[in-house]
Amino acid sequence: MPQFPRAGFMTRPTPLERLNRLSDHLKIDLWIKRDDLAGVTFGGNKTRQLDYYFGQALAEGADTILITGAVQSNFTRLAAAFAAKLGKKAFVQLESRVTCPTGNYLESGNVMLSQILGAEVVHFPVGNDEDGADQALYERAEALRAEGAKPYVIPLGKTDHPIAALGYQDAAREIMAEDDGFDLVVTGTGSGMTHTGLIAGFAGTSTHVIGSCVRRKAALQQPRIRTMLRAFQTMTGEALPLTPDAVDIWDGGLWPAYGSMGPKAKAAMQLMARYEGLILDPVYTAKSFSAVPELVKEGVIPQGARVCYVHTGGLGAFFAYQEQIMAMITKAQAAEEDAATAEAAKAEAAKAKAAKKEAAKAKKDG
Ligand SMILES: Cc1ncc(COP(=O)(O)O)c(C=O)c1O
């Protein structure tokens, strides 16, 4: 048996595509790794991670998968999907991390998908207790074991066995096999598995990885990723050639909080939609992608840089945010109308001024 077995969810590489219109607009050479197209049920980065978790679960002969995440978690939705595909039971625990949720947030999107996929869905009322949420899963697993089931727990908190990060070490190799000339790779960083795996995969190359925060601020995410990288090296026995600045984190798009979009995330979502016809989700990718235009604006990403943005999916939650997204669209349309009205008034004033000047000239000329 391989040391880190996989379930075989990644049957082919995801597309790597150039974003032509955004490249022109931002004056960089911008590409996108379409992990939103990975696997089943609206795809996403969690496919690569679950490939390893389910590989281990299958190796252990598990019949029930237990997983925890936010109410609109893509991780839990994809685990429910892969459990269905393999004929396993899924136990999905949803943590109440978002304050003042709407009805759509609580019932639509990934919650609805997990239900149609046949998962048992329960709620964990504490929002920010990562260890407590994992502990509740282990307790449930114990109860299931006592009933004769064979449970496998997928934890979300810190672990000394970050097998999920292996999925993104693979992704880095997949990108390099197609194009090894990127200056920068930009990804979202939440649990940190994607970010850790990409750093490990690009270590020793000239490609630098930036993690754009989706869950907690850079000051908290920095030590988290460093700890995970140490655990990854111990787990794999690989000593990675890491530079001192290997853990590079930007949290400018995180505001106001996990699961809620601020102006930078909203602008990023509209930019991607209007220039490339691609949809970013409100919780993860709108925030993570906002790093690209913002860091170009700040001069951190220089003109002409070759940048690969990793689209990590999240699309299962899109319609659960209908109210926020519609309010954003309405506001943007009103601003466009105001700008068009102001432009028309300016043109009208210029026309009147020119006519007045012409009339004065005609009068003077007799
Ligand atoms: C769509 C999406 N993008 C990015 C992330 C962050 O990835 P990670 O948890 O590996 O840091 C998540 C995490 O749930 C996600 O669902």
The ligand as a MOL file (V3000), in Angstrom:
LIG
                    3D

  0  0  0     0  0            999 V3000
M  V30 BEGIN CTAB
M  V30 COUNTS 16 16 0 0 0
M  V30 BEGIN ATOM
M  V30 1 C -13.6310 27.4890 -2.2660 0
M  V30 2 C -12.5500 27.5010 -1.2540 0
M  V30 3 N -11.4200 28.1710 -1.5280 0
M  V30 4 C -10.4140 28.2390 -0.6370 0
M  V30 5 C -10.5030 27.6260 0.5970 0
M  V30 6 C -9.3420 27.7060 1.5250 0
M  V30 7 O -8.5830 26.5340 1.3810 0
M  V30 8 P -7.8140 25.8950 2.6070 0
M  V30 9 O -8.8470 25.5170 3.6130 0
M  V30 10 O -7.0940 24.7310 2.0430 0
M  V30 11 O -6.9110 26.9410 3.1310 0
M  V30 12 C -11.6660 26.9080 0.9350 0
M  V30 13 C -11.8160 26.2970 2.2500 0
M  V30 14 O -12.8410 25.8380 2.6390 0
M  V30 15 C -12.7040 26.8270 -0.0240 0
M  V30 16 O -13.8350 26.1500 0.2240 0
M  V30 END ATOM
M  V30 BEGIN BOND
M  V30 1 1 1 2
M  V30 2 1 2 3
M  V30 3 2 2 15
M  V30 4 2 3 4
M  V30 5 1 4 5
M  V30 6 1 5 6
M  V30 7 2 5 12
M  V30 8 1 6 7
M  V30 9 1 7 8
M  V30 10 2 8 9
M  V30 11 1 8 10
M  V30 12 1 8 11
M  V30 13 1 12 13
M  V30 14 1 12 15
M  V30 15 2 13 14
M  V30 16 1 15 16
M  V30 END BOND
M  V30 END CTAB
M  END
